Amino acid sequence: MTTLLWCGAVGAWLFIAVFLVDGWTRPGYRPVRHPVSALALGPRGWVQTANFVVCGAAIAAGAAVIPVTGGNVLLAIVVGAFGLALIASGAFPMDAMRSYPPGIADTTPDETSLRHRLHDHAGTIVFGALPLAALICALTPGDPTLRWYSAATAAGTVVGFIAFGRAWEEDSPRAGLVQRATIIAGWVWLGIVFVDQSMV
């Protein structure tokens, strides 16, 4: 059980490491502008696709044992949904747009594919489940420090994901930066929660 909880923590933190390194080294990709999901496109797209699927599976596996270690069942369900939605994000990559991959017009298509829409639906679950999980932790009796940290994470990720949504709709040149900052804050917190559960 402890191994699976650590698996969840590593999955959360590995996700960050992979998209940061891949994003900064990917030709034609602009991390400050482009979203993390765009890394699943192009010749090296398999790297981010694998990142979504492997890390999502690791997080879902960790979530499955949270109740066994005495953790909150509702937290386990929400984190499990988060992990499964990450897997779906990899299974259904977004459409090419906004000059990525290289050679694509710097525009946003009026119509998107079913695959893209499914990716968006999965993203909605990801971005909704994370702050909800943090709120659940904030309201669950336990370590006061972790509860305050969870409350701050819940508020920060809600603000961050709303800001990213607005930046994406406006095609802001800093949309990718806003998304990355929010993801890092949320996924780091999630890894810490898994570690905390392993010590119960």
C-alpha positions in Angstrom: 0.0 0.0 0.0 2.8 2.4 0.9 4.4 1.6 -2.4 1.3 2.6 -4.3 1.1 5.8 -2.4 4.6 6.7 -3.3 3.8 5.7 -6.9 1.1 8.4 -6.8 3.6 10.9 -5.4 6.2 10.1 -8.0 3.6 10.2 -10.8 2.5 13.7 -9.8 6.1 15.1 -9.6 7.3 13.2 -12.7 4.5 14.7 -14.7 5.9 18.2 -13.9 9.5 17.2 -14.7 8.7 15.7 -18.0 6.7 18.6 -19.4 9.2 21.1 -18.2 12.2 19.4 -19.8 10.4 18.4 -23.0 8.8 21.8 -23.4 12.1 23.7 -23.0 13.9 21.4 -25.5 11.2 20.9 -28.1 11.9 22.7 -31.4 9.3 25.3 -32.3 7.4 24.9 -29.0 7.0 28.0 -26.8 6.4 27.1 -23.2 5.3 30.6 -22.2 2.6 30.6 -24.9 1.7 27.0 -25.7 -0.2 24.7 -23.3 1.2 21.5 -21.9 -1.2 19.5 -23.9 0.3 20.7 -27.2 3.4 18.7 -26.4 1.4 15.6 -27.3 1.5 16.8 -31.0 4.3 16.5 -33.5 7.1 13.9 -33.9 7.9 13.9 -30.2 4.3 13.9 -29.2 4.6 10.4 -27.8 6.6 11.8 -24.9 3.8 13.8 -23.5 1.2 11.2 -24.4 3.1 8.7 -22.3 3.5 11.4 -19.6 -0.3 11.7 -19.4 -1.0 8.0 -19.4 1.8 6.8 -17.1 1.5 9.5 -14.5 -2.3 9.4 -14.6 -2.2 5.6 -14.0 0.3 6.1 -11.1 -1.9 8.7 -9.5 -5.0 6.6 -9.9 -3.3 3.6 -8.4 -2.2 5.7 -5.4 -5.7 7.0 -5.0 -7.1 3.5 -4.8 -5.3 2.7 -1.6 -6.0 6.0 0.2 -9.1 4.6 2.0 -7.1 1.4 3.0 -4.6 3.6 4.9 -7.3 5.4 6.8 -7.7 8.3 4.4 -10.8 10.0 3.2 -12.9 7.9 0.8 -14.2 11.0 -0.9 -10.6 12.2 -1.4 -9.7 8.9 -2.9 -12.6 9.1 -5.4 -11.8 12.6 -6.5 -8.0 12.0 -6.9 -8.8 8.7 -8.7 -11.0 10.7 -11.2 -8.2 13.2 -11.6 -5.8 10.4 -12.5 -8.2 8.7 -14.9 -8.9 12.1 -16.6 -5.1 12.6 -17.1 -5.1 9.2 -18.9 -8.0 10.4 -21.1 -6.1 13.6 -21.8 -3.3 11.4 -23.3 -5.7 9.2 -25.2 -7.4 12.1 -26.9 -4.8 14.7 -27.8 -5.8 18.3 -28.7 -5.9 19.6 -32.3 -2.9 21.3 -33.8 -3.3 25.1 -33.7 -1.7 28.4 -32.9 1.6 27.7 -34.8 2.3 24.3 -33.1 3.5 21.9 -34.4 5.8 24.0 -36.6 4.1 24.6 -40.0 0.6 25.0 -38.5 -1.1 28.3 -39.1 -1.0 30.7 -36.1 -4.8 30.6 -35.8 -7.5 28.9 -33.8 -9.9 26.8 -35.8 -13.6 27.6 -35.8 -14.4 23.9 -35.6 -12.5 21.3 -33.5 -12.4 17.5 -33.8 -14.3 15.1 -31.5 -10.9 14.1 -30.2 -10.1 17.7 -29.2 -13.5 18.1 -27.5 -13.0 14.9 -25.5 -9.6 16.2 -24.5 -11.3 19.4 -23.3 -13.8 17.4 -21.3 -11.0 15.4 -19.7 -9.2 18.7 -18.9 -12.3 20.0 -17.2 -12.3 17.0 -14.9 -8.6 17.4 -14.2 -8.8 21.1 -13.5 -12.0 20.7 -11.4 -10.9 17.6 -9.4 -7.6 19.0 -8.2 -9.0 22.0 -6.3 -11.8 19.9 -5.0 -9.3 17.3 -3.6 -7.4 20.2 -2.0 -10.6 21.5 -0.4 -11.5 18.0 0.9 -8.1 17.8 2.5 -8.5 21.3 4.0 -11.8 20.3 5.6 -10.6 16.9 6.9 -9.3 16.8 10.5 -5.6 16.2 10.7 -2.3 18.1 10.5 -3.1 21.8 10.7 -0.2 22.7 8.5 -1.3 20.4 5.7 -4.9 21.6 6.1 -3.8 25.3 5.6 -1.6 24.3 2.7 -4.5 22.4 1.2 -6.8 25.4 1.6 -4.3 27.7 -0.1 -3.8 25.2 -2.9 -7.6 24.9 -3.4 -7.9 28.7 -3.7 -4.8 29.1 -5.8 -5.6 26.5 -8.3 -9.1 27.7 -8.8 -7.8 31.2 -9.5 -5.0 29.8 -11.7 -7.2 27.6 -13.8 -9.7 30.4 -14.3 -6.9 32.7 -15.3 -5.6 30.1 -17.7 -9.0 29.7 -19.3 -9.3 33.4 -19.9 -5.7 33.6 -21.2 -6.4 30.7 -23.6 -9.6 32.2 -24.9 -7.8 35.5 -25.5 -4.8 33.7 -27.1 -2.6 35.4 -24.6 1.2 35.1 -25.2 1.5 34.0 -21.6 -1.2 31.4 -21.5 1.3 28.5 -21.2 3.1 30.2 -18.4 -0.1 30.7 -16.4 -1.1 27.1 -16.9 2.4 25.8 -15.9 2.5 27.8 -12.7 -0.9 26.5 -11.7 -0.1 22.9 -12.6 3.2 22.9 -10.7 1.4 24.3 -7.6 -1.3 21.7 -7.7 0.7 18.7 -8.7 3.4 19.4 -6.0 0.7 19.6 -3.4 -0.8 16.3 -4.6 2.5 14.5 -4.3 2.9 15.8 -0.8 -0.6 14.5 0.1 0.4 11.0 -1.1 3.5 11.1 1.0 1.5 12.2 4.0 -1.0 9.3 3.5 2.0 6.9 3.3 2.9 7.9 6.9 -0.4 7.2 8.4 
